Every structure is written in C-alpha cells, then in structure tokens.
Amino acid sequence: QVQLVESGGGLVQAGGSLRLSCAASGRTFGSLTMGWFRQAPGKEREFVGALSRSGAITLYADSVKGRFTISRDNAKNTVYLQMNSLKPEDTAQYYCAANIGTWIAETRVTGYAYWGQGTQVTVSS
C-alpha cells in the first residue's frame, strides 16, 4: 500500500505561483512513478503531469507545459508541482497519484493505483 498526502494548495491571483507537495509513505519512494491530476467542478479528472522514478523523465499536459514543473526528492519521499503563471482556468482540486513500475508515460486516471485526497487550488482573476 502507498499513502499519499498533498499540501500547498490555496488562493492565488492570476499570474501568481504555488508549489504543491505530495508526501508518500508505505513503499520505497524510488520505486514509484508519480503523477499529478486535477479536477474542476463538473469536469472529469484530467492529467497534469508525470515523473519517472528517477526524475529524469517528465511528461506534461499541453495546457500546463512551460508553466508547471514536476520534481521529486527521493530522500524526502516527496514529489512537487511548481505552478507558475497561474490562470483562472487552473482552478481545481489537485491530486497526487502513484504507480509501481517502469515509466510508460501514463496519462490515464485508471493507470494509477494510488491517490491522495487532493488539495484545492483557486486562481482569482
């Protein structure tokens, strides 16, 4: 089992920045492929980005490419989502996800076995 706990959400003005954190426990962190997803009210959960076990490979949704950066600190069992140049359309509940195994550039919700409880990000215009 893997437990994931997100933090760092909040209210920010358009153009601002936030950094989300996701702390993992229950399994060797270095064995986990990590992902970030988000879900706005009335919409389906969507892929934001993913990061390989070593952190060497990243994948981003087109909507956030160039603005968001995923990183990980395997010594701290934590993955981060740095969000810059935030827009009102980035407003959503953000979820951390994890999977065990090698990198397969997974973007599907069903492709991740473990999920955090989410953290709310609200961007005001």
C-alpha positions as CSV (number, residue, x, y, z in Angstrom):
1,Q,0.0,0.0,0.0
2,V,1.0,3.5,-0.7
3,Q,-0.3,6.6,1.2
4,L,-0.1,10.0,-0.5
5,V,-0.8,13.3,1.2
6,E,-0.9,16.6,-0.7
7,S,-0.4,20.0,0.7
8,G,0.3,23.5,-0.5
9,G,-3.0,24.5,-2.2
10,G,-4.6,27.8,-1.7
11,L,-5.9,31.0,-3.2
12,V,-3.7,33.0,-5.6
13,Q,-4.2,35.8,-8.1
14,A,-3.8,35.2,-11.8
15,G,-0.2,35.3,-12.8
16,G,0.9,34.1,-9.4
17,S,2.7,30.9,-8.3
18,L,2.1,28.0,-5.9
19,R,4.0,24.9,-5.1
20,L,2.2,21.7,-4.2
21,S,3.8,18.9,-2.3
22,C,2.9,15.2,-2.1
23,A,4.4,13.1,0.7
24,A,4.4,9.4,0.1
25,S,4.7,6.5,2.6
26,G,4.3,2.8,2.7
27,R,6.7,1.8,-0.1
28,T,10.1,2.7,-1.3
29,F,9.5,6.1,-2.9
30,G,12.1,5.4,-5.6
31,S,10.0,2.6,-7.0
32,L,7.1,4.9,-7.7
33,T,6.2,6.6,-10.9
34,M,4.4,9.8,-9.8
35,G,1.6,11.8,-11.4
36,W,-0.4,14.9,-10.9
37,F,-4.1,15.3,-11.9
38,R,-6.7,17.9,-11.4
39,Q,-10.5,18.1,-11.4
40,A,-12.6,21.2,-11.7
41,P,-16.2,21.2,-10.6
42,G,-18.4,19.5,-13.1
43,K,-15.5,18.2,-15.1
44,E,-13.6,14.9,-15.4
45,R,-10.3,14.4,-13.7
46,E,-7.5,15.3,-16.1
47,F,-3.8,14.6,-16.4
48,V,-1.4,17.4,-15.5
49,G,2.0,15.8,-15.5
50,A,4.0,12.8,-14.6
51,L,7.5,12.0,-13.5
52,S,9.6,8.8,-13.7
53,R,11.1,7.0,-10.8
54,S,14.5,8.7,-11.1
55,G,13.0,12.1,-12.0
56,A,14.8,12.1,-15.3
57,I,11.7,11.9,-17.5
58,T,8.7,14.2,-17.3
59,L,5.5,14.5,-19.3
60,Y,3.1,17.4,-19.2
61,A,-0.4,18.2,-20.5
62,D,-0.3,20.8,-23.2
63,S,-2.4,23.1,-21.1
64,V,0.4,23.4,-18.4
65,K,3.5,22.9,-20.5
66,G,6.0,25.7,-19.9
67,R,4.2,26.9,-16.7
68,F,4.2,23.8,-14.4
69,T,7.2,21.8,-13.3
70,I,7.2,18.4,-11.6
71,S,10.2,17.3,-9.5
72,R,10.9,14.9,-6.7
73,D,13.1,14.5,-3.8
74,N,13.6,10.8,-3.2
75,A,15.4,11.4,0.1
76,K,12.3,13.2,1.4
77,N,9.8,10.8,-0.2
78,T,8.1,13.9,-1.8
79,V,7.0,15.0,-5.2
80,Y,6.4,18.6,-6.1
81,L,4.3,20.5,-8.6
82,Q,5.6,24.0,-9.1
83,M,2.9,26.1,-10.8
84,N,3.8,29.5,-12.3
85,S,1.8,32.0,-14.4
86,L,-1.4,30.6,-12.9
87,K,-4.6,31.2,-14.8
88,P,-8.2,31.1,-13.5
89,E,-8.8,28.0,-15.6
90,D,-6.2,26.2,-13.4
91,T,-8.7,26.3,-10.6
92,A,-9.3,22.8,-9.5
93,Q,-8.7,20.1,-6.9
94,Y,-5.3,18.8,-7.5
95,Y,-4.4,15.1,-6.9
96,C,-1.2,13.3,-6.5
97,A,-1.1,9.8,-7.9
98,A,1.4,6.9,-7.9
99,N,2.1,3.7,-9.6
100,I,4.6,1.0,-9.2
101,G,6.6,0.0,-12.2
102,T,8.6,1.4,-15.0
103,W,7.9,4.5,-17.0
104,I,5.2,4.2,-19.6
105,A,4.2,7.8,-20.0
106,E,0.9,7.1,-18.3
107,T,-1.7,9.8,-18.6
108,R,-4.9,7.9,-17.8
109,V,-6.6,8.2,-14.4
110,T,-7.1,4.4,-14.5
111,G,-3.3,4.0,-15.0
112,Y,-2.6,5.0,-11.4
113,A,-3.2,2.7,-8.4
114,Y,-2.7,5.1,-5.6
115,W,-4.2,8.5,-4.9
116,G,-4.1,11.3,-2.4
117,Q,-7.0,13.1,-1.0
118,G,-6.4,16.3,-3.1
119,T,-5.7,19.9,-2.4
120,Q,-7.7,22.8,-3.7
121,V,-6.1,25.5,-5.9
122,T,-8.1,28.6,-6.6
123,V,-6.9,31.2,-9.0
124,S,-8.7,34.5,-9.0
125,S,-8.8,36.9,-12.0
